[in-house]
Amino acid sequence: MAAGMYLEHYLDSIENLPFELQRNFNLMRDLDQRTEDLKGQIDSLAKEYTSNARTLSSEQKLSILRQIQQSYSKCKEFGDDKVQLAMQTYEMVDKHIRRLDTDLARFEADLKEKQIESTDYDSTSSKGKKDSRQKEKKAAKTRSKVKSSDEDGSPKSAQKKVKLLQGEFNSPSSNFGNVHPSDVLDMPVDPNEPTYCLCHQVSYGEMIGCDNTDCSIEWFHFACVGLTTKPRGKWYCPRCSQDRKRK
């Protein structure tokens, strides 16, 4: 594949990357703002509780404490969502970096293959030209001997030399330039590239991480686990969900 084709395919693959990154950054900024708003509510509730602790009834105190606890839980959920977005953004960029490395390796292999073909062709061409010059010199010597024999007046010798000369010119030519270049090397994707999900494929598209720290797979494609959008709060893969139910 030509260098232009590699470049064109890679540029096509990253055409939507800036928009996807901008979307994730906007979502993270929105989560930051919502977290700050909740922190302000927590501060207000805390001041209300401490300043009116003596006058508030037990039910009122319990209500304020529950509101504070709920706000803290929301802040934690927003933080988890932000971490998931950051990891998704990293995987998105890393996927294109790995593809670029693979394309560069293929391009270098193509260059080496073409250099080998060019070297083989030049070697065969030089050998053919050398053989051709040797045959021309030999034919010239034979013609010179035939001419000398004709001048000496020996017909039999001349006929013999002429036959020899014809034999030289009728000999099959060397197989010059008959080079069959091999097909262009098509390297597979790096076998060391990690695989994820229940489908055991490489990372692509939108992925979600299992909140079980002991999960053996960790990352899953949205389509493989039946998701279309990022769920709120913690999410567990099908295997970990079954394990949790058994416990």
C-alpha positions in Angstrom: 0.0 0.0 0.0 1.3 3.4 -0.9 2.2 6.0 1.8 -0.6 8.2 0.6 -3.1 5.5 1.1 -1.9 4.8 4.7 -2.2 8.5 5.5 -5.6 8.9 3.9 -7.0 5.9 5.8 -5.6 7.2 9.1 -7.0 10.7 8.6 -10.4 9.2 7.9 -10.3 7.2 11.1 -9.5 10.2 13.3 -12.0 12.6 11.5 -14.5 12.4 14.4 -11.9 12.2 17.2 -11.9 16.0 18.0 -15.7 16.0 18.3 -15.7 12.9 20.6 -13.0 14.4 22.8 -14.8 17.8 23.0 -18.0 15.9 24.0 -16.2 14.1 26.8 -14.5 17.2 28.0 -17.9 19.1 28.1 -19.5 16.2 30.1 -16.6 16.3 32.6 -16.9 20.0 33.0 -20.7 19.6 33.6 -20.0 17.0 36.2 -17.6 19.3 37.9 -20.2 22.1 38.0 -22.9 19.9 39.4 -20.5 18.6 42.1 -19.6 22.2 43.1 -23.3 23.0 43.4 -23.9 20.0 45.7 -20.9 21.0 47.8 -22.5 24.4 48.3 -25.8 22.8 49.4 -23.9 20.6 51.8 -22.2 23.7 53.3 -25.5 25.4 53.7 -27.1 22.4 55.4 -24.2 22.0 57.7 -24.4 25.6 58.8 -28.1 25.3 59.4 -27.6 22.2 61.5 -24.8 23.6 63.6 -26.4 27.0 64.2 -29.9 25.6 65.1 -28.9 22.3 66.7 -30.4 23.3 70.1 -33.8 24.4 68.7 -34.2 21.6 66.0 -36.3 18.6 66.8 -34.9 15.1 66.4 -36.9 14.6 63.2 -35.6 17.8 61.7 -32.0 16.9 62.6 -32.4 13.5 61.0 -33.9 15.1 57.9 -30.9 17.5 57.5 -28.4 14.7 58.0 -30.1 12.6 55.4 -30.0 15.5 52.9 -26.3 15.9 53.6 -25.7 12.2 53.1 -27.7 12.1 49.8 -25.7 15.1 48.5 -22.4 13.3 49.4 -23.6 10.2 47.6 -24.4 12.3 44.5 -21.0 13.9 44.6 -19.4 10.4 44.7 -21.5 9.3 41.7 -20.5 12.3 39.7 -16.8 11.6 40.6 -17.1 8.0 39.4 -18.7 9.2 36.2 -15.9 11.7 35.6 -13.3 8.9 36.2 -15.1 6.7 33.7 -15.2 9.5 31.1 -11.4 10.2 31.6 -10.6 6.5 31.1 -12.8 6.3 28.1 -11.1 9.4 26.6 -7.7 7.9 27.2 -8.7 4.6 25.6 -10.1 6.5 22.6 -6.8 8.3 22.0 -4.7 5.2 22.8 -6.6 3.2 20.2 -5.6 5.6 17.4 -2.0 5.7 18.6 -1.9 1.9 18.4 -3.4 1.9 14.9 -0.8 4.5 13.9 2.0 2.3 15.2 0.6 -0.7 13.3 0.3 1.3 10.0 3.9 2.5 10.4 5.1 -1.1 10.9 3.2 -2.2 7.8 4.6 0.8 5.8 8.2 -0.1 6.9 7.6 -3.7 5.9 6.4 -2.6 2.5 9.5 -0.5 2.0 11.8 -3.4 2.9 9.9 -5.7 0.6 10.3 -3.3 -2.3 14.0 -2.8 -1.6 14.5 -6.6 -1.7 12.6 -6.8 -5.0 14.6 -3.9 -6.5 17.9 -5.5 -5.4 16.9 -8.9 -6.9 15.9 -7.3 -10.2 19.1 -5.3 -10.5 21.1 -8.4 -9.8 19.3 -10.4 -12.5 19.5 -7.5 -14.9 23.3 -7.1 -14.4 23.9 -10.9 -14.9 21.8 -10.9 -18.1 23.7 -8.0 -19.6 27.0 -9.6 -18.7 26.0 -12.8 -20.4 24.8 -10.9 -23.4 28.2 -9.1 -23.8 30.1 -12.3 -23.5 28.0 -13.9 -26.2 28.5 -10.9 -28.5 32.3 -11.1 -28.0 32.2 -14.8 -28.7 30.1 -14.3 -31.8 32.5 -11.6 -33.1 35.5 -13.9 -32.7 33.6 -16.6 -34.6 32.8 -14.2 -37.4 36.4 -13.2 -37.6 37.6 -16.8 -37.8 35.0 -17.5 -40.6 36.2 -14.5 -42.6 39.8 -15.7 -42.3 38.8 -19.2 -43.5 37.0 -17.8 -46.5 40.1 -15.8 -47.5 42.2 -18.9 -47.2 39.9 -20.7 -49.7 38.9 -23.7 -47.6 35.1 -24.2 -48.3 34.7 -27.1 -45.8 36.3 -25.2 -43.0 34.1 -22.2 -43.9 30.9 -24.3 -43.8 31.9 -25.7 -40.5 32.6 -22.2 -39.0 29.3 -20.9 -40.4 27.4 -23.7 -38.8 29.2 -22.9 -35.5 28.2 -19.3 -35.9 24.6 -20.2 -36.6 24.6 -22.4 -33.5 25.8 -19.5 -31.4 23.0 -17.2 -32.6 20.3 -19.9 -32.4 21.1 -20.7 -28.7 18.3 -19.8 -26.4 18.7 -16.5 -24.6 19.0 -16.3 -20.9 16.0 -15.8 -18.8 16.7 -12.1 -18.3 14.3 -9.8 -16.5 11.9 -12.6 -15.6 11.2 -11.4 -12.1 8.0 -12.2 -10.3 7.6 -9.7 -7.4 5.8 -11.1 -4.3 2.5 -9.8 -3.2 2.6 -6.7 -0.9 3.1 -7.8 2.7 -0.1 -7.4 4.7 0.8 -7.6 8.4 -1.8 -8.6 10.9 -2.8 -6.4 13.8 -0.3 -6.5 16.7 -0.9 -9.8 18.4 0.2 -8.3 21.7 -2.7 -5.8 21.7 -4.9 -6.5 24.7 -8.4 -7.8 24.3 -11.5 -7.0 26.4 -15.1 -7.7 26.9 -17.1 -11.0 26.6 -16.3 -11.1 22.9 -12.5 -11.1 23.5 -11.9 -8.3 21.0 -9.7 -5.2 21.0 -11.1 -1.9 22.3 -13.3 0.1 20.0 -16.2 2.5 20.2 -17.7 3.3 23.6 -16.8 1.0 26.5 -17.8 0.7 30.1 -15.7 -0.6 33.1 -17.0 -3.0 35.7 -17.0 -1.5 39.2 -15.9 -4.8 40.7 -12.2 -4.4 41.4 -11.7 -8.1 41.1 -13.3 -8.4 37.7 -11.2 -10.5 35.4 -12.3 -8.7 32.2 -12.7 -5.1 33.5 -13.9 -3.4 30.2 -16.9 -4.2 28.0 -18.3 -2.8 24.7 -21.6 -1.2 25.0 -23.3 -3.4 22.4 -21.9 -6.6 24.0 -23.6 -5.9 27.3 -26.8 -4.4 25.9 -26.1 -0.7 26.7 -26.7 2.3 24.6 -25.8 5.0 27.1 -23.7 5.2 30.2 -25.7 4.1 33.3 -25.7 6.2 36.4 -24.0 5.1 39.5 -22.1 1.8 39.8 -22.3 -0.8 37.1 -21.4 -4.5 37.2 -20.8 -6.8 34.3 -23.1 -9.9 33.8 -20.6 -12.3 35.4 -20.0 -10.1 38.5 -23.7 -9.4 38.8 -24.4 -13.1 39.0 -21.6 -13.6 41.6 -23.0 -10.8 43.7 -26.5 -12.3 43.6 -25.1 -15.7 44.8 -23.4 -14.0 47.7 
